[in-house]
Amino acid sequence: MPRYVAERVLLAPIDDVWGFLAEPYHLSDWWPGIAGVEPDRRGLAAGARWKVQGPSYLHKSETARTLLVREVVPHALLSFELPKDRVRVEVSLQATDERRTRVTVAVDGRFLVGPRSRLAAQALGRLYDLVQTAAER
């Protein structure tokens, strides 16, 4: 299964980056192809199943599908899967100093070809734009 990886240093402390990622409703702000999120009662926890809305990576039509939260390590790792799309995502965080965080986004998926092969880079670009609390002034 192909794996696509993007890495970038965000100009924000790890607490701010994790706080943004840990809020389920922010997923549609930074993950390509997700237009809406309805988390289950567990929120961001391993085994949680969320309903997400948006076009499937395998089909162009707008559809409701399930996101499975696979692993959560606060301030370090978020892993989820979109089973219908056969896509797995891993977002890793590492503080580089008190104001910067290295974020690595890895995406695995057999059908990630063409524009879909850029999901990791697109997601990371959106995170960069949204989470810049420590930007130099």
C-alpha positions, -999 to 999 in steps of 0.1 A, spaced: 0 0 0 15 34 -10 25 57 18 27 95 14 44 116 40 46 154 45 65 172 73 66 208 83 74 229 113 44 250 125 50 283 142 29 273 173 36 256 206 27 219 208 -1 226 232 -18 249 206 -14 224 178 -27 195 199 -56 216 211 -66 223 175 -62 187 164 -80 173 195 -112 192 187 -133 168 164 -152 196 147 -119 211 134 -113 181 113 -133 195 84 -111 227 86 -79 209 78 -86 174 63 -93 175 26 -126 160 15 -143 163 49 -171 188 49 -187 179 83 -181 159 114 -204 143 139 -182 127 166 -196 99 188 -200 103 225 -163 93 231 -149 122 212 -113 119 204 -105 84 218 -92 52 203 -121 32 190 -144 61 185 -165 61 153 -174 95 138 -198 102 110 -181 124 84 -196 141 53 -180 149 20 -170 133 -13 -154 99 -10 -119 95 -24 -132 65 -44 -164 81 -56 -171 117 -66 -206 119 -50 -211 135 -16 -216 107 10 -218 101 47 -191 76 59 -174 65 90 -141 76 104 -125 53 130 -101 68 155 -73 43 158 -48 57 183 -45 89 204 -14 99 223 -20 134 236 5 159 223 22 132 202 0 111 179 -34 110 162 -42 81 139 -75 75 121 -89 55 93 -116 61 66 -125 24 60 -148 30 31 -120 49 13 -93 25 24 -72 53 38 -52 54 70 -38 86 84 -12 92 111 -4 127 124 27 129 146 38 160 167 71 169 182 80 201 199 112 216 184 112 244 210 86 262 231 71 280 201 74 255 173 61 221 165 72 196 139 42 179 124 44 148 102 13 136 83 15 101 68 -13 87 46 -16 51 35 -40 41 8 -40 18 -22 -62 41 -43 -42 73 -36 -32 82 -71 -31 115 -90 -44 144 -69 -53 121 -40 -16 113 -35 -13 149 -22 -36 144 8 -8 146 33 7 178 19 -27 194 15 -37 186 51 -4 199 64 -7 231 44 -41 237 59 -28 231 94 0 255 88 -24 282 77 -48 276 106 -23 272 135 2 300 135 0 313 170 37 319 175 44 336 142 72 362 142 58 397 143 
